[in-house]
């Protein structure tokens, strides 16, 4: 299995960039709930050329794209990422806004929200497959499969996934018959059957159901 590395970050650090931010989103394809973006900044001082598997030498846990980790692995890894990172943040955009402006614009807005909450201002941005129109093009790179290949992007995907999952677990208490705590708003057979039986609830993205 491919493990993400700090190869791109190291190249940028050598070029003089100090605060390189990795960004990723989760929930883009879900039928319900917010789209959430994570942003993580590592530096040569708090990053590792071998990736984040050595965050705890007594119990190493390899960093992966969040989709390749179990829920318990993500829950264990997220606080380690936050401890090691120079800065981290998440940004969420609700399903109501997604319906108004579309998922692409909502994803960009979530990423910009995350960046605005960082305690440092990045001078370069590594983004999984995406480009942000409001940021200087010469200071960003859209990386295909970035959450698989680039450590800071993978870290962003983990903290975003843990944050979004926790939101859906809490919202499950309000709308228990849809099973949000299990599928987190994605289009599983159970979720589609619940939609067929009960119709959409306020958490559903109407534009995704039409």
C-alpha positions as CSV (number, residue, x, y, z in Angstrom):
1,X,0.0,0.0,0.0
2,X,1.3,3.4,-1.0
3,X,2.1,5.7,2.0
4,X,2.0,9.5,1.7
5,X,5.4,11.3,2.1
6,X,6.7,14.8,2.7
7,X,8.4,14.8,-0.8
8,X,6.4,17.8,-2.1
9,X,6.6,19.6,1.2
10,X,10.4,19.2,1.3
11,X,10.8,20.6,-2.2
12,X,8.8,23.6,-1.2
13,X,10.7,24.1,2.0
14,X,13.9,24.0,0.1
15,X,12.5,26.7,-2.2
16,X,12.0,29.0,0.8
17,X,8.3,28.4,1.5
18,X,7.9,28.3,5.3
19,X,4.2,27.5,5.9
20,X,3.0,24.9,3.4
21,X,-0.7,24.0,4.0
22,X,-2.3,20.7,2.9
23,X,-6.0,20.8,2.2
24,X,-8.6,18.2,1.6
25,X,-12.4,17.8,1.8
26,X,-14.8,15.1,2.9
27,X,-18.5,14.7,2.2
28,X,-18.5,16.0,-1.3
29,X,-20.5,13.0,-2.6
30,X,-22.8,12.5,0.4
31,X,-26.6,12.9,0.1
32,X,-26.8,14.7,3.4
33,X,-24.9,16.9,5.8
34,X,-22.1,19.5,5.4
35,X,-19.1,19.3,3.2
36,X,-16.0,19.7,5.4
37,X,-12.5,20.8,4.6
38,X,-9.4,20.3,6.7
39,X,-6.2,22.3,6.5
40,X,-2.9,21.2,8.1
41,X,0.5,23.0,8.2
42,X,3.7,21.1,8.9
43,X,7.2,22.6,8.8
44,X,10.6,21.0,8.7
45,X,10.7,21.4,12.5
46,X,7.5,19.5,13.2
47,X,7.2,17.3,10.1
48,X,9.0,14.1,9.4
49,X,10.7,12.9,6.3
50,X,9.4,9.4,7.0
51,X,5.8,10.5,7.3
52,X,3.8,10.5,10.5
53,X,4.0,6.8,11.3
54,X,6.6,7.7,14.0
55,X,4.3,10.1,15.9
56,X,4.3,7.5,18.7
57,X,7.3,5.2,18.6
58,X,5.7,2.9,21.2
59,X,2.5,2.5,19.0
60,X,3.2,3.6,15.4
61,X,0.1,4.3,13.3
62,X,0.8,5.0,9.6
63,X,-0.8,8.0,8.0
64,X,-3.1,7.2,5.2
65,X,-5.9,8.8,3.2
66,X,-8.8,8.9,5.6
67,X,-10.8,6.5,3.3
68,X,-8.2,3.8,3.8
69,X,-8.3,3.9,7.6
70,X,-10.9,2.4,10.0
71,X,-12.9,4.7,12.2
72,X,-10.9,3.7,15.2
73,X,-7.6,4.4,13.4
74,X,-8.8,7.8,12.4
75,X,-9.9,8.6,15.9
76,X,-6.4,7.6,17.2
77,X,-4.5,9.4,14.5
78,X,-6.4,12.8,14.5
79,X,-5.1,14.0,17.9
80,X,-1.6,12.9,17.0
81,X,-1.7,15.0,13.8
82,X,-3.0,18.0,15.7
83,X,-0.2,17.6,18.2
84,X,2.5,17.3,15.6
85,X,1.2,20.0,13.2
86,X,2.2,23.6,13.5
87,X,-1.4,24.6,12.7
88,X,-4.6,22.9,11.8
89,X,-8.2,23.8,11.2
90,X,-11.5,22.6,9.7
91,X,-14.2,24.5,7.8
92,X,-17.8,23.3,7.1
93,X,-20.5,24.5,4.7
94,X,-24.0,23.3,5.3
95,X,-26.3,21.3,3.1
96,X,-28.5,24.4,2.7
97,X,-25.6,26.4,1.2
98,X,-24.6,23.5,-1.0
99,X,-28.1,23.5,-2.5
100,X,-27.9,27.3,-3.1
101,X,-24.4,27.5,-4.6
102,X,-23.5,24.0,-5.8
103,X,-21.0,21.5,-4.4
104,X,-17.9,22.9,-6.2
105,X,-18.4,26.4,-4.8
106,X,-19.3,25.0,-1.4
107,X,-16.2,22.9,-1.3
108,X,-14.0,26.0,-2.1
109,X,-15.9,27.9,0.6
110,X,-15.2,25.2,3.2
111,X,-11.5,25.2,2.3
112,X,-11.3,29.0,2.6
113,X,-13.0,28.8,6.0
114,X,-10.5,26.3,7.2
115,X,-7.6,28.4,6.0
116,X,-9.1,31.5,7.7
117,X,-9.0,29.6,11.0
118,X,-5.4,28.6,10.9
119,X,-3.1,30.3,13.4
120,X,-0.5,31.0,10.7
121,X,-0.9,32.3,7.1
122,X,0.3,29.7,4.6
123,X,2.6,30.8,1.8
124,X,1.9,27.7,-0.3
125,X,-1.1,25.4,-0.7
126,X,-1.2,21.7,-1.6
127,X,-4.7,20.7,-2.5
128,X,-6.2,17.3,-3.4
129,X,-7.1,17.6,-7.1
130,X,-8.6,21.1,-6.5
131,X,-7.5,24.7,-7.3
132,X,-8.8,27.7,-5.3
133,X,-9.7,30.6,-7.6
134,X,-9.3,33.2,-4.9
135,X,-5.7,32.2,-4.1
136,X,-2.7,33.1,-6.3
137,X,-2.2,30.3,-8.8
138,X,1.6,30.4,-8.4
139,X,1.2,29.6,-4.7
140,X,-0.9,26.5,-5.0
141,X,-0.8,23.0,-6.6
142,X,-3.7,20.7,-7.2
143,X,-2.4,17.2,-6.6
144,X,-4.1,14.2,-8.2
145,X,-4.5,11.6,-5.5
146,X,-3.0,14.0,-3.1
147,X,-4.6,12.4,-0.1
148,X,-2.8,9.2,-1.0
149,X,0.6,10.7,-1.9
150,X,1.1,13.9,0.2
151,X,1.4,13.8,4.0
152,X,-0.1,17.2,4.7
153,X,-3.1,16.5,2.4
154,X,-3.6,13.0,4.0
155,X,-3.5,14.6,7.5
156,X,-6.0,17.2,6.4
157,X,-8.3,14.4,5.1
158,X,-8.1,12.6,8.5
159,X,-9.0,15.6,10.7
160,X,-11.8,16.6,8.3
161,X,-13.2,13.1,8.2
162,X,-13.2,12.7,12.0
163,X,-14.9,16.1,12.4
164,X,-17.6,15.4,9.9
165,X,-18.3,11.9,11.2
166,X,-18.7,13.3,14.7
167,X,-21.3,15.8,13.3
168,X,-23.3,13.1,11.7
169,X,-23.2,11.0,14.8
170,X,-24.6,13.9,16.8
171,X,-27.3,14.6,14.2
172,X,-28.3,11.0,14.2
173,X,-29.9,11.6,17.6
174,X,-32.3,14.1,16.0
175,X,-33.0,12.0,12.9
176,X,-32.4,8.4,14.0
177,X,-34.5,6.6,11.4
178,X,-32.0,7.6,8.6
179,X,-29.0,5.9,10.1
180,X,-26.6,8.8,9.8
181,X,-24.3,7.4,12.5
182,X,-23.6,4.4,10.3
183,X,-23.3,5.8,6.8
184,X,-22.5,9.4,7.5
185,X,-24.9,10.6,4.8
186,X,-23.6,8.6,1.9
187,X,-25.8,6.7,-0.5
188,X,-25.9,3.3,1.1
189,X,-28.7,0.8,0.4
190,X,-30.0,1.5,3.9
191,X,-30.0,5.2,3.4
192,X,-31.7,5.0,0.1
193,X,-34.4,2.7,1.6
194,X,-34.9,5.2,4.4
195,X,-35.3,8.0,1.9
196,X,-37.9,6.0,0.0
197,X,-39.8,5.2,3.2
198,X,-39.7,8.6,5.0
199,X,-38.7,11.1,2.4
200,X,-35.8,13.6,2.9
201,X,-35.2,15.4,6.2
202,X,-33.7,18.9,6.7
203,X,-30.2,17.4,6.6
204,X,-30.6,16.2,3.0
205,X,-29.2,18.0,0.0
206,X,-32.3,18.6,-2.1
207,X,-30.1,19.3,-5.2
208,X,-28.6,15.8,-4.9
209,X,-32.0,14.0,-4.7
210,X,-33.7,15.6,-7.7
